[in-house]
Amino acid sequence: MRVLLVEDEAGVRLMIASGLARAGYDVIEASDGSAALRLLEEGTLPDILITDIRMPGADGWTVARAYRARLPDLPVLYVTGFADENNPVPGGVILPKPFRAAQLLAALASLQQAHSPAVVGGMTTGRAAAHVTDRRMRIYLPDEPVQEMTLSEYQNFLERNGLVSLVVHEAAG
């Protein structure tokens, strides 16, 4: 699975890229939003987009919209130190910094499952967005009020609605 990682802080980008590579992802790195847009122009088409929000050049919202214009079902994970920001593309997930590797991998697993064909056909618009915090998620569903729930409650929600099951394993320490 090819992941495009867009992060302007080199140390953070290295940490995330290393963790993703250890988990078996093929990581393509962009040092800012403008570099990510150049990759798109060159034909780089990832399976998942992970992007910071506040960056020099193009911000993460712009990067995600540009990639979604080319790849409408692209899973998008925003990583940000500014958790109050909220303008994701439909189906986008916001993961506040700092986060643990287990939280990043859980968010990616959730995105991959949410963008599976069974889920796309099972929801009104085929999209839901989630804002993940340490133990709770804020869920944005089409034509529904915002809901806050734990990962366990989210898994139950998905199962009750016949969508997908979400398995989250959190590493100790």
N, C-alpha and C positions, 0 to 999 in steps of 0.2 A: 504494500500500500504506500503510495507516494504522498508525502506530506510537504506542503510548502509552508515554511516557518518564516514569518515576517516580524522581526524584532530589531529595534535600533540599538539596544544595549547589548554590546558584544558578550559580556559575561552571562547575562540572562539567556541570550540566544544559544551560547555554548552549552549551558546547563540543560536547557530544554532539548536541544538537538541530540545531546549525548543520551539523555533518558529515552528519547524516542527511538534512537538507533538500537539501544539495548533491548527495547521492547519489540524490535523487528521491523520498525518502519524505515522506509527509504526517505531520507530528509533532504529537501532542497532548501537552501537558506537564502534569504534576502535581508540586507542590512537596513532597509527602510521601505516605506511605501512606494517611493519612486522606482526603486530597484525591482520591487514585486510587479509593478505595472510594466516595466521593461521586459521582464520574464514572460508576462502574458503576451505582449506584442511579439515576442520571439517564438511563441507557441508552447510554452511550458504549461501543461494542464495537469494539476495535481488531483489526487483523489480526496484530499482533505486540505482545508486552509486553516492555519493557526496564525492569527495576527494580533499584534499589539494595536492599541487604538491611537494613542498620541505619539506621533513620530514626525520627523522632518519630512518635507515633501508631501506626499499623499498620506492621509490618516487611514486608520484601519477600516473605518466605515466605507471610505471611497474604494479601497483595495477590494473589500468584500463585494461591493456592488459591481465593480468591473469584472471580477471573476465570475460572479453569478450571471452577468449578462451573457457570458460565453458558456458557462456550465450551470444551468438553472437549478440543478439538484445538488450542487457542491455543498458538503457539510462545512460549516464555518464555526470555528472556536476563537472567540476573542479573549485575549489575556491582557489584563490591565490593572494598574495600581489605582485607578480611579473608578471604583465600583459603582459610583453614583451615575456614571454615564450609561445611557440606555437607548441605543438606536440600532439594534442588530437587524441584519437581513432576516426575513422570515426563516425560522428554524435555527437561527444562530444561537450559540450558547456563550455566555459571558462567565469567565473564570477569573475571579479577582486574584491579584498578586498580593502577597506571596502565596504559593500553593505547594502542596506535596506532589511528588511524582505519581502517587496513587490517585490523587484527585485529577491530575491531568489525564491519566490513562482511563479513569472512569468516565470523564467527560467525553473523551474520544470514542469510547465504546458506546456510550449513550447516543452520540451523534451518528455513528455508523449504523446502529440499530434503528434510530429514528428515520434515517434516510433509506431504509430498505424498502423494497416495493410493497410489502405487506402493510407497512405503516402509511406510506403515501396514499394508498387506496383507502385506508381506514379512517382518515380524518377529513373534516369538511374541506380544508384547503390543502391537505397533505403536509401541513407545517405546524410545528409548535416551537416555541423558543423557551429556553431555560436560563436562568441566572443562578449559577452554582456558588454557594458559600461553603464554609467548612462542613456543616452538617445539614444545611437546608438548601432548597432550590426554590426559585421564584419561577413559576411556569406561566407562559403566555400562550393561550390557546385562541384560535380564531373564534370570535363571537362569544367569548367567555370572560368573566372577570379574572384578574390576576390571582393566582393561587400560590400560597407558600406551603411547602411540604418537605419532609425529610426524604432522603433517597429511598428509604423503605416504603414510605407512603407513595412515592412516585412509581415505584415498581408495582405496587398494588393497583394504582390508578391505571397503568398500562395494561395489566392483566385483566382488570375488570372491564376495560373497554376493548378487549380482544386485539390489542395492538402488538406489543412485543414484551418480552420479559427482560429486565435489566439486572444483570448480576454485577455487584460492586464488591470488590475485595480491597480492603484498606490495609496497606502494609503497616506493620508495627514500627514505631520509632521514626 
